[in-house]
Amino acid sequence: MIYEMSKTLDAVFTPRTGKDWPTPGATIYGPKVMIVNQFAGSGGDMFPWLFKHKKVGLVVGKRTWGGLVAAFGFPTVDGGGVNSPNCAFYNPHSDKWEVEGYGVDPDIEVELDPYLWRQGKDAQLERGIAEMNKMLKNYKRPVLKRPANPDKTKIGVRH
């Protein structure tokens, strides 16, 4: 999903009739905001880390849990099993162990107040929307301006 959200406009296809369409088409152009909280772990740590690392958009909320490891199961003699984390995560660009045991910091920290949340007010969502609205004010949507059609009447015909 991160790679889909990171795509930029590369080209435009023009049919003989109908509207032009951009490529890649399966992406989300424009600004993006991700909301995170302290209960997000594992993939909920990796996704916001990638979101920030790839500079996809703004992260709002609370620092994630910090449980980015891979755990593998091992059977026991009584038919049960145990899981044990045995695969850690590091960033090859910083040569640092990241995320595990700490989490991913948001760009803007916003506490979710349970009392207000029960009243239908979500401070993290509201801040995310406010930040998105600010970004949308400055966002210039690509204008697809079709060039003049080429004159192909003077092109020779091969025999």
C-alpha positions in Angstrom: 0.0 0.0 0.0 2.9 2.4 0.8 4.2 2.0 -2.7 0.8 2.6 -4.2 0.4 5.8 -2.2 3.9 7.0 -3.1 3.4 6.9 -6.9 3.4 10.1 -8.9 1.9 10.9 -12.2 4.1 9.5 -15.0 2.0 9.8 -18.2 -1.5 10.2 -19.6 -3.3 8.0 -22.1 -5.7 9.7 -24.5 -8.5 7.6 -26.1 -10.1 8.7 -29.4 -13.2 9.5 -27.5 -13.8 10.2 -23.8 -11.6 11.5 -21.1 -7.9 11.2 -20.7 -6.7 9.0 -17.9 -3.5 9.2 -15.9 -1.0 6.5 -15.3 -0.4 5.0 -12.8 -4.2 4.9 -12.2 -4.2 2.8 -9.1 -2.8 5.3 -6.7 -3.9 8.1 -4.4 -2.5 11.4 -5.6 -2.3 14.4 -3.3 -1.6 14.9 0.4 -2.1 12.1 2.9 -2.4 11.8 6.7 -2.1 8.7 8.9 -3.5 8.4 12.4 -1.6 6.2 14.8 -1.9 5.3 18.5 0.0 3.4 21.2 -2.0 0.2 20.6 -0.6 -0.3 17.1 2.2 -2.9 17.0 3.8 -5.3 14.5 2.3 -4.3 11.1 0.8 -1.3 12.9 4.4 -0.2 13.6 5.8 -1.1 10.2 3.1 0.7 8.2 3.6 4.1 9.9 7.4 3.7 9.8 7.3 3.1 6.1 4.8 6.0 5.7 7.4 8.4 7.4 10.5 6.7 5.8 9.0 7.1 2.3 7.7 10.6 3.1 4.2 9.6 2.0 2.5 12.1 4.4 1.9 13.4 7.9 1.5 11.0 10.9 -0.8 12.2 13.7 -1.6 10.7 17.1 0.5 8.8 19.7 3.7 6.9 19.4 3.1 3.3 18.3 3.6 0.3 20.6 7.0 -0.8 19.3 6.5 -4.5 18.7 8.1 -4.8 15.3 9.6 -8.3 15.3 8.8 -11.6 13.6 7.8 -14.4 15.9 7.8 -18.0 14.9 5.9 -20.9 16.6 7.4 -24.0 18.0 5.4 -27.1 18.9 5.7 -28.6 22.4 5.5 -32.3 23.3 2.1 -32.0 24.8 0.5 -30.8 21.5 0.6 -27.1 22.4 3.1 -24.6 21.2 5.0 -21.4 22.1 5.8 -18.4 20.0 9.2 -16.7 20.3 10.4 -13.5 18.6 13.6 -14.4 16.8 13.8 -11.8 14.0 14.5 -8.1 14.6 14.2 -5.0 12.4 16.9 -2.5 11.5 17.1 0.4 9.0 19.9 -0.2 6.5 20.0 3.5 5.7 20.8 4.6 9.2 22.5 1.4 10.4 20.3 1.5 13.5 17.8 -0.9 15.2 14.6 1.1 15.0 11.0 0.7 16.1 11.3 -2.4 18.3 10.9 -1.5 22.0 10.2 2.1 21.1 7.6 2.6 18.4 7.1 5.2 15.7 6.8 8.8 16.7 4.0 10.8 15.1 4.9 14.1 13.4 2.1 15.7 15.5 1.4 14.2 18.9 -2.3 14.2 19.8 -3.8 12.5 22.9 -7.0 10.6 22.5 -9.2 11.6 25.5 -11.5 8.6 26.3 -14.1 10.9 28.0 -14.4 13.1 24.9 -14.2 10.0 22.6 -17.3 8.5 24.4 -19.1 11.8 23.5 -18.3 11.3 19.9 -15.2 13.6 19.7 -12.0 12.1 18.4 -9.1 14.6 18.9 -6.7 12.6 16.7 -9.2 12.3 13.8 -10.2 16.0 14.1 -6.5 17.0 14.1 -5.8 14.7 11.1 -8.7 16.3 9.2 -7.5 19.8 10.1 -4.0 19.1 8.9 -5.3 17.5 5.7 -7.5 20.6 5.0 -4.3 22.8 5.5 -2.4 20.6 3.0 -5.3 20.6 0.5 -5.3 24.4 0.4 -1.7 24.4 -0.9 -2.1 21.3 -3.1 -2.1 21.9 -6.8 -3.8 19.0 -8.5 -2.1 18.1 -11.8 -3.9 19.7 -14.7 -4.0 17.3 -17.6 -3.5 19.5 -20.7 -3.7 17.5 -23.8 -1.2 18.8 -26.5 -2.5 19.6 -30.0 -3.1 16.5 -32.1 -0.2 15.7 -34.3 -0.7 16.2 -38.1 -0.1 12.7 -39.5 -1.3 13.5 -43.0 2.2 14.1 -44.3 3.6 10.8 -43.0 4.6 8.5 -45.8 3.1 5.1 -46.3 5.3 2.1 -46.6 4.7 -0.4 -49.3 
